[in-house]
Amino acid sequence: MDKSAVIVGVGADIGAQPYLNKLSKVLYGKGYVVEYVYWDRGGEPVKSFPGIKFTRLYKGEGRVKFALLFHYICWSFLVLKYFLVSSTTHKLFFLSRLDAAAPAFFVSFFKRVDYIYLDRDAAHMTYKLGLFKPVFRFLEAQIGRRALVHMVPGESRNFTGYKNVRVVENTPSSEELSAAHDLFLKRGGRLDLRKTIYINGWLSEMRGMRFILDVVSKLSPEQFRVIVAGRPGCADADALIELPNIEYLGVVPNAEALSYYKESDLVLSFYDPAYEINRKAEPNKWYDCVCFGVRFVTNRGLDTAKFFYEKNICLLVDYGNSNELFSTLMDFDNCPAVAQIFVSEVRADFLPWDSKVSSIIDECEQLISDF
């Protein structure tokens, strides 16, 4: 019997989602027949990938808070229905975030559901839930406890301490690193010697778009090249990608996004510290910078930035302080160069993403066979 895996997540284009894209490739490489069950939020092409069956469960788009909440409720209801009516035997489910995991958790009390909880952004840390925060924290803890494995992106996110928690840092996969290098060479290497700033990922309000827009709009095109990749998630991001000095790549596959680190001098990566999840940020951008020997600028008030700051990998500014960020960008070439000795030292602390996840899948297969 073929091994079968089902990934449940948000977004039609799995290739534009580094986390799920890496996961699908690991599963395919291990001989799994992969199904991707997803919420199509609009504006994303569904691209074919070897060995992956795409199943659209819901389609709905919206940025407004209440409209988005309505879509999440509809999506979670359809995920619940999916688990109730579909066969769940002989399948390994990978559930991205609470909205996909909660329905499977409730159904698992009535039928067998072997699932791995991909706890990428804990809801009780992400949203200002007020009196409901302990309720969400308890629910997320129980979902993690019932999972075969509860995967978190850093020790800072291990809020349960249960034995089935596995920390997998957001490092690139071995395949993506190789592909990124090849794409860089195909473009002819680095041809532009201006100071190059790279901004990528989810371009949202809580990730500093307002003061990034303010600063970038003041940078001289003669001195700076500014590359942007990712999906705009707010009005400031829309305005940013329309600036004449911006080289906007759009939403690109992860290997292509990674290849531009090799042309960059600094990466901008900010997180509003008013949100608990941001104070415990574990972004792939930081680990990408480690792998490619590029510094990043982030903001003070993030607990997880301390390690990178002490290793001389990042520069710090106050969140929202446009003047300080502008001065940092103007002066950063006076900072000491990123030495290969410290890059090698830090790289040694982290295994490639695919290596860790492959071991976790092996562990889950053993748990299922022992059931």
Secondary structure, 3 states (H helix, E strand, C coil): CCEEEEEEEECCCHHHCHHHHHHHHHHHHCCEEEEEEEEECCCCCCCCCCCEEEEEEEECCCCCHHHHHHHHHHHHHHHHHHHHHCCCCCEEEEEEHHHHHHHHHHHCCCCCCCEEEECCCCHHHHCCCHHHHHHHHHHHHHHHHHCCEEEECCHHHCCCCCCCEEECCCCCCHHHHHHHHHHHHHCCCCCCCCEEEEEECCECHHHCHHHHHHHHCCCCCCCEEEEEECCECCHHHHHHHCCCCEEEEECCCHHHHHHHHHHCCEEECCCCCCCHHHHCCCCHHHHHHHHHCCEEEEECCCCCHHHHHHCCCEEEECCCCHHHHHHHHHHHHHCCCCCHHHHHHHHCCCCCHHHHHHHHHHHHHHHHHCC
